[in-house]
Amino acid sequence: MKTKRIIPQFLLKGRRLVKGTRFSEHVDVGDPVSQAMIYDAQGAEEVCIVDIEASQQSRIIPPDLIRQMSLKCRLPIAAGGGIRSLDDARVLFASGADKIIINSGAIEIDSLVSSLAEEFGSQSVLVSLDVFFCEQANDWKVIIHSGKKNTNISVLDAIKHVIASGAGEIIVTSFDREGTLAGFDYVLYKKILPLIPVPFIAGGGAGCYEHLVRLFSDFPEIDACALGKMLSLRDYDIVRIKAFLRNRGIFLRDS
């Protein structure tokens, strides 16, 4: 079995972290730098931070904030929000990001992922796909701009495209489960995992220990899970999560 990673997932709005349900009804959950320091001390392998307003406002996630986080924390930082060019990525790497996260740009700019992978290496390019289940099509469709725009693109087609373009890692977040604390969309992952030869992060819906046990037990090919509301609005922390998973036979990466 692969060793697993537990990744805190930060959603940035303005200069503050927020959590919501299905990409709306956001509430403030703290300062990104101090929260990153806490999870660093608890033994998180890395942190993902995405500015949920950046694409809509035609800018990137604040580089100075990434710099502050990188100076205060040892853990690797994957940063996203509004990245649409090589220059955008260069600014974030220079600010201390270890990876960049591409969401809307991966769909809207055909050559973006391939250009980034060629320039910085595939291992530095994490493609984030947000999807919802479309009953009419009996398929999951990709949404962008923090869920505000339906692309009508099948998740299967999107995955094939970004893999062929050189994505080094993929995270797929279920809109239907995001923030619900009701568990991951295991049916979705069963459908898409055979297409994914690179490290894969599951996102959307984690609410308790058993959700994580089921995820890693049923899908040993999954490399990591991204946790949001479970960490920030429930009585869980990285230390206790790791201890529980190890006691259930889940192999975790040493921090």
MOQUIUR-V136711 format. One record per residue. SS is DSSP state (helix for helix, strand for strand, loop for the rest). OMEGA is omega in whole degrees, 0 to 359 (NA if undefined). Layout:
# MOQUIUR-V136711
SS & OMEGA
SS & OMEGA
This chain:
# MOQUIUR-V136711
loop & 177
loop & 170
loop & 188
strand & 177
strand & 174
strand & 190
strand & 171
strand & 180
strand & 182
strand & 170
strand & 184
strand & 175
strand & 191
loop & 177
loop & 185
strand & 175
strand & 179
strand & 171
strand & 180
strand & 177
strand & 182
loop & 173
loop & 178
strand & 180
strand & 184
strand & 174
strand & 180
strand & 179
strand & 171
strand & 181
strand & 184
helix & 182
helix & 181
helix & 178
helix & 177
helix & 178
helix & 179
helix & 182
helix & 174
helix & 180
helix & 181
helix & 177
loop & 174
loop & 181
loop & 180
strand & 175
strand & 173
strand & 177
strand & 182
strand & 175
strand & 187
loop & 178
loop & 190
loop & 181
loop & 181
loop & 183
loop & 176
loop & 177
loop & 175
loop & 174
loop & 185
loop & 181
helix & 181
helix & 178
helix & 177
helix & 178
helix & 179
helix & 180
helix & 183
helix & 179
helix & 184
helix & 187
loop & 175
loop & 188
loop & 178
strand & 181
strand & 170
strand & 188
strand & 179
strand & 180
loop & 174
loop & 182
loop & 183
loop & 182
loop & 175
helix & 180
helix & 176
helix & 181
helix & 180
helix & 180
helix & 182
helix & 176
helix & 179
helix & 180
loop & 176
loop & 177
loop & 177
loop & 175
strand & 171
strand & 180
strand & 180
strand & 180
loop & 182
helix & 182
helix & 180
helix & 181
helix & 188
helix & 182
loop & 192
loop & 186
loop & 188
helix & 183
helix & 181
helix & 178
helix & 179
helix & 181
helix & 180
helix & 184
helix & 189
helix & 183
loop & 182
helix & 183
helix & 182
helix & 186
strand & 178
strand & 178
strand & 180
strand & 178
strand & 174
strand & 186
strand & 173
strand & 180
strand & 179
strand & 183
loop & 181
loop & 181
loop & 185
loop & 184
strand & 175
strand & 181
strand & 181
strand & 174
strand & 182
strand & 182
loop & 178
loop & 175
loop & 184
loop & 183
strand & 176
strand & 181
strand & 186
strand & 177
strand & 178
strand & 177
helix & 179
helix & 179
helix & 180
helix & 179
helix & 179
helix & 182
helix & 184
helix & 175
helix & 179
helix & 181
helix & 176
loop & 176
loop & 181
loop & 181
strand & 182
strand & 169
strand & 177
strand & 181
strand & 178
strand & 175
loop & 183
loop & 182
loop & 189
loop & 177
loop & 183
loop & 183
loop & 186
loop & 181
loop & 181
loop & 174
loop & 185
helix & 178
helix & 177
helix & 184
helix & 177
helix & 182
helix & 189
helix & 187
helix & 179
helix & 181
helix & 193
loop & 180
loop & 183
loop & 177
strand & 186
strand & 178
strand & 177
strand & 181
strand & 174
loop & 170
loop & 182
loop & 181
loop & 181
loop & 181
helix & 186
helix & 175
helix & 181
helix & 178
helix & 180
helix & 181
helix & 185
helix & 179
helix & 182
helix & 183
loop & 182
loop & 180
loop & 178
loop & 185
loop & 188
strand & 171
strand & 177
strand & 183
strand & 179
loop & 185
helix & 179
helix & 179
helix & 190
helix & 185
loop & 174
loop & 186
loop & 176
loop & 171
loop & 185
helix & 182
helix & 182
helix & 177
helix & 181
helix & 180
helix & 180
helix & 182
helix & 179
helix & 178
helix & 177
loop & 175
loop & 179
loop & 180
loop & 182
strand & 176
loop & 176
loop & 181
loop & NA
